[in-house]
């Protein structure tokens, strides 16, 4: 039986450097990785006791021309999925411009780890538990 590994990407990745988080679901391990010119780095660590999954929306730092209205209309927004532990510490798993993609991954992780999802991405002023 092959192990299922989730590979999350960071929005700051580019052609030469890929960054993200890998999660081995069966072994409950994670690795923050950086792949430069195809050469991977990072070490596997045991996942801490997780509290919940956080969905968050932010403006990507390179979006210098973006206004707050753009943020509310999703132009230039990045959706972020994090695993929260110790009440306020986060492991950023995935970042994307696609809301549907981050919600689908959150649901998959929620089902696997039996965690609640806190949606701060849909309405940052009124977060909701899913």
PASEBA-1860 file (N, C-alpha, C; in nm, 3 decimals):
! residues 130
1> XXXXXXXX> 0.085/-0.119/0.000/0.000/0.000/0.000/0.089/0.124/0.000 ~ 0.066/0.215/-0.094/0.148/0.335/-0.101/0.097/0.441/-0.004 ~ 0.190/0.519/0.049/0.155/0.624/0.143/0.101/0.744/0.067 ~ -0.001/0.808/0.124/-0.054/0.927/0.060/0.019/1.050/0.113 ~ 0.074/1.127/0.021/0.147/1.248/0.057/0.079/1.366/-0.010 ~ 0.046/1.465/0.072/-0.011/1.591/0.023/0.106/1.685/-0.004 ~ 0.106/1.747/-0.121/0.212/1.842/-0.154/0.148/1.979/-0.173 ~ 0.173/2.067/-0.078/0.122/2.204/-0.085/0.229/2.296/-0.141
9> XXXXXXXX> 0.186/2.402/-0.207/0.278/2.498/-0.267/0.263/2.634/-0.202 ~ 0.369/2.712/-0.206/0.368/2.848/-0.154/0.360/2.944/-0.272 ~ 0.289/3.053/-0.253/0.270/3.151/-0.360/0.401/3.218/-0.400 ~ 0.499/3.216/-0.312/0.627/3.281/-0.343/0.718/3.194/-0.429 ~ 0.673/3.076/-0.467/0.751/2.990/-0.556/0.764/3.055/-0.693 ~ 0.872/3.021/-0.762/0.891/3.071/-0.898/0.953/2.961/-0.983 ~ 1.000/2.996/-1.101/1.054/2.897/-1.194/1.174/2.823/-1.136 ~ 1.259/2.893/-1.062/1.383/2.834/-1.011/1.370/2.774/-0.872
17> XXXXXXXX> 1.283/2.832/-0.790/1.268/2.786/-0.652/1.122/2.752/-0.626 ~ 1.097/2.630/-0.582/0.963/2.585/-0.543/0.966/2.564/-0.391 ~ 0.867/2.621/-0.324/0.858/2.606/-0.180/0.720/2.555/-0.143 ~ 0.713/2.485/-0.031/0.584/2.436/0.013/0.597/2.344/0.132 ~ 0.490/2.269/0.154/0.483/2.176/0.265/0.435/2.042/0.214 ~ 0.501/1.937/0.256/0.459/1.802/0.224/0.407/1.738/0.352 ~ 0.296/1.665/0.342/0.240/1.597/0.457/0.222/1.450/0.422 ~ 0.282/1.364/0.503/0.261/1.220/0.491/0.147/1.187/0.585
25> XXXXXXXX> 0.029/1.160/0.529/-0.091/1.141/0.609/-0.081/1.020/0.702 ~ -0.036/0.906/0.650/-0.033/0.784/0.729/0.066/0.792/0.846 ~ 0.182/0.850/0.820/0.285/0.857/0.924/0.275/0.984/1.010 ~ 0.182/1.074/0.974/0.163/1.201/1.047/0.294/1.280/1.055 ~ 0.359/1.291/0.939/0.483/1.367/0.928/0.461/1.484/0.833 ~ 0.540/1.590/0.850/0.537/1.701/0.755/0.679/1.749/0.728 ~ 0.695/1.812/0.615/0.826/1.865/0.577/0.804/1.997/0.504 ~ 0.869/2.102/0.553/0.874/2.228/0.479/0.988/2.211/0.379
33> XXXXXXXX> 0.956/2.223/0.252/1.059/2.195/0.152/1.089/2.318/0.067 ~ 1.206/2.316/0.012/1.248/2.414/-0.088/1.322/2.334/-0.194 ~ 1.280/2.351/-0.316/1.340/2.278/-0.427/1.402/2.380/-0.522 ~ 1.535/2.385/-0.525/1.606/2.479/-0.610/1.663/2.403/-0.730 ~ 1.624/2.444/-0.849/1.665/2.377/-0.972/1.640/2.227/-0.965 ~ 1.529/2.187/-0.903/1.490/2.047/-0.895/1.553/1.969/-0.781 ~ 1.642/2.031/-0.703/1.708/1.962/-0.593/1.633/1.994/-0.463 ~ 1.571/1.890/-0.400/1.489/1.916/-0.281/1.571/1.930/-0.153
41> XXXXXXXX> 1.515/2.002/-0.058/1.574/2.012/0.075/1.461/2.007/0.178 ~ 1.497/1.992/0.304/1.398/1.988/0.411/1.402/1.853/0.480 ~ 1.357/1.850/0.606/1.356/1.725/0.682/1.216/1.699/0.734 ~ 1.183/1.570/0.744/1.053/1.530/0.794/1.047/1.548/0.945 ~ 0.933/1.599/0.994/0.909/1.618/1.137/0.772/1.559/1.170 ~ 0.756/1.520/1.294/0.628/1.469/1.342/0.529/1.584/1.353 ~ 0.408/1.563/1.301/0.304/1.666/1.315/0.268/1.682/1.462 ~ 0.256/1.806/1.509/0.211/1.825/1.646/0.063/1.791/1.658
49> XXXXXXXX> 0.010/1.792/1.778/-0.134/1.773/1.799/-0.204/1.893/1.738 ~ -0.285/1.869/1.637/-0.348/1.977/1.562/-0.480/2.019/1.627 ~ -0.507/2.151/1.625/-0.630/2.205/1.683/-0.740/2.220/1.578 ~ -0.705/2.280/1.463/-0.803/2.301/1.356/-0.732/2.344/1.228 ~ -0.809/2.357/1.122/-0.760/2.403/0.992/-0.808/2.546/0.973 ~ -0.719/2.633/0.932/-0.752/2.774/0.911/-0.742/2.808/0.763 ~ -0.850/2.865/0.708/-0.849/2.917/0.572/-0.847/3.069/0.584 ~ -0.757/3.130/0.509/-0.730/3.271/0.525/-0.708/3.332/0.387
57> XXXXXXXX> -0.742/3.457/0.371/-0.717/3.526/0.244/-0.629/3.646/0.272 ~ -0.528/3.663/0.190/-0.435/3.774/0.206/-0.395/3.827/0.069 ~ -0.339/3.945/0.067/-0.283/3.998/-0.057/-0.140/3.951/-0.067 ~ -0.103/3.907/-0.183/0.035/3.864/-0.206/0.123/3.987/-0.206 ~ 0.238/3.978/-0.145/0.325/4.093/-0.126/0.366/4.160/-0.258 ~ 0.372/4.085/-0.367/0.412/4.142/-0.495/0.300/4.219/-0.564 ~ 0.183/4.222/-0.504/0.070/4.292/-0.564/0.072/4.439/-0.519 ~ 0.175/4.512/-0.561/0.192/4.650/-0.518/0.080/4.740/-0.565
65> XXXXXXXX> 0.024/4.711/-0.681/-0.081/4.796/-0.735/-0.221/4.760/-0.688 ~ -0.232/4.660/-0.602/-0.364/4.616/-0.556/-0.418/4.709/-0.448 ~ -0.546/4.733/-0.455/-0.613/4.816/-0.355/-0.698/4.728/-0.264 ~ -0.749/4.783/-0.152/-0.837/4.704/-0.066/-0.962/4.653/-0.140 ~ -1.009/4.728/-0.238/-1.124/4.681/-0.317/-1.087/4.558/-0.398 ~ -0.965/4.556/-0.450/-0.919/4.437/-0.522/-0.918/4.316/-0.430 ~ -0.876/4.336/-0.307/-0.873/4.227/-0.209/-1.013/4.171/-0.187 ~ -1.109/4.259/-0.168/-1.247/4.214/-0.145/-1.306/4.144/-0.266
73> XXXXXXXX> -1.260/4.181/-0.388/-1.310/4.119/-0.511/-1.222/4.004/-0.559 ~ -1.129/3.960/-0.475/-1.038/3.848/-0.500/-0.929/3.876/-0.603 ~ -0.918/3.997/-0.656/-0.810/4.028/-0.749/-0.681/4.045/-0.669 ~ -0.582/3.965/-0.698/-0.456/3.973/-0.626/-0.457/3.900/-0.493 ~ -0.568/3.838/-0.459/-0.577/3.768/-0.331/-0.516/3.629/-0.340 ~ -0.457/3.587/-0.230/-0.402/3.453/-0.217/-0.477/3.385/-0.103 ~ -0.525/3.263/-0.129/-0.591/3.184/-0.026/-0.486/3.093/0.038 ~ -0.489/3.089/0.170/-0.389/3.014/0.244/-0.458/2.912/0.334
81> XXXXXXXX> -0.406/2.791/0.335/-0.454/2.685/0.423/-0.343/2.654/0.522 ~ -0.377/2.661/0.651/-0.280/2.633/0.757/-0.337/2.532/0.854 ~ -0.249/2.454/0.913/-0.283/2.367/1.023/-0.243/2.440/1.151 ~ -0.338/2.458/1.242/-0.313/2.534/1.365/-0.293/2.437/1.480 ~ -0.190/2.466/1.561/-0.161/2.386/1.680/-0.118/2.479/1.792 ~ -0.120/2.432/1.914/-0.085/2.515/2.032/-0.159/2.648/2.030 ~ -0.285/2.646/1.994/-0.378/2.759/1.991/-0.350/2.863/1.883 ~ -0.223/2.898/1.855/-0.199/3.004/1.758/-0.076/2.982/1.669
89> XXXXXXXX> -0.016/2.865/1.675/0.099/2.838/1.586/0.046/2.771/1.461 ~ 0.110/2.804/1.346/0.058/2.755/1.219/0.166/2.686/1.137 ~ 0.122/2.585/1.065/0.201/2.524/0.959/0.127/2.558/0.831 ~ 0.186/2.645/0.750/0.123/2.682/0.623/0.139/2.564/0.527 ~ 0.026/2.511/0.482/0.028/2.393/0.397/0.023/2.431/0.249 ~ -0.064/2.525/0.214/-0.086/2.552/0.072/-0.131/2.696/0.052 ~ -0.087/2.757/-0.057/-0.131/2.890/-0.098/-0.167/2.886/-0.245 ~ -0.278/2.950/-0.280/-0.325/2.949/-0.419/-0.414/3.069/-0.443
97> XXXXXXXX> -0.433/3.101/-0.569/-0.528/3.206/-0.607/-0.669/3.151/-0.624 ~ -0.681/3.018/-0.618/-0.808/2.951/-0.644/-0.878/2.912/-0.514 ~ -0.987/2.980/-0.484/-1.061/2.954/-0.361/-1.110/2.809/-0.354 ~ -1.162/2.758/-0.464/-1.216/2.622/-0.467/-1.106/2.520/-0.433 ~ -0.986/2.542/-0.484/-0.875/2.450/-0.461/-0.840/2.441/-0.312 ~ -0.834/2.554/-0.245/-0.797/2.555/-0.103/-0.908/2.495/-0.017 ~ -1.034/2.517/-0.055/-1.145/2.460/0.021/-1.150/2.308/0.003 ~ -1.123/2.258/-0.117/-1.122/2.113/-0.140/-1.011/2.045/-0.060
105> XXXXXXXX> -0.892/2.105/-0.059/-0.782/2.048/0.018/-0.814/2.053/0.168 ~ -0.874/2.162/0.214/-0.912/2.173/0.356/-1.010/2.063/0.393 ~ -1.106/2.036/0.307/-1.205/1.931/0.335/-1.139/1.794/0.342 ~ -1.045/1.770/0.252/-0.973/1.642/0.253/-0.895/1.625/0.383 ~ -0.822/1.728/0.425/-0.745/1.721/0.549/-0.838/1.712/0.671 ~ -0.949/1.782/0.665/-1.047/1.778/0.774/-1.102/1.637/0.792 ~ -1.137/1.574/0.683/-1.188/1.436/0.689/-1.083/1.340/0.742 ~ -0.960/1.357/0.697/-0.855/1.265/0.737/-0.817/1.281/0.884
113> XXXXXXXX> -0.795/1.406/0.928/-0.750/1.432/1.065/-0.865/1.457/1.163 ~ -0.988/1.457/1.113/-1.106/1.482/1.197/-1.094/1.618/1.268 ~ -1.067/1.723/1.188/-1.050/1.858/1.240/-1.158/1.950/1.186 ~ -1.194/2.050/1.265/-1.285/2.154/1.219/-1.209/2.250/1.128 ~ -1.284/2.318/1.041/-1.227/2.417/0.950/-1.278/2.554/0.993 ~ -1.187/2.648/1.012/-1.224/2.787/1.042/-1.205/2.867/0.914 ~ -1.316/2.912/0.859/-1.316/2.986/0.732/-1.308/3.136/0.759 ~ -1.188/3.191/0.745/-1.167/3.335/0.753/-1.143/3.392/0.613
121> XXXXXXXX> -1.151/3.305/0.513/-1.125/3.347/0.375/-1.248/3.406/0.309 ~ -1.365/3.352/0.337/-1.487/3.398/0.272/-1.529/3.536/0.322 ~ -1.517/3.558/0.452/-1.552/3.688/0.511/-1.458/3.712/0.629 ~ -1.353/3.788/0.606/-1.250/3.805/0.709/-1.301/3.876/0.833 ~ -1.407/3.951/0.819/-1.464/4.022/0.934/-1.558/3.935/1.016 ~ -1.598/3.821/0.958/-1.693/3.733/1.024/-1.655/3.586/0.998 ~ -1.543/3.538/1.060/-1.502/3.399/1.037/-1.607/3.301/1.087 ~ -1.614/3.186/1.019/-1.713/3.084/1.055/-1.647/2.947/1.063
129> XX> -1.702/2.864/1.151/-1.660/2.725/1.158/-1.742/2.645/1.059 ~ -1.676/2.562/0.982/-1.745/2.478/0.883/-1.758/2.337/0.938
END
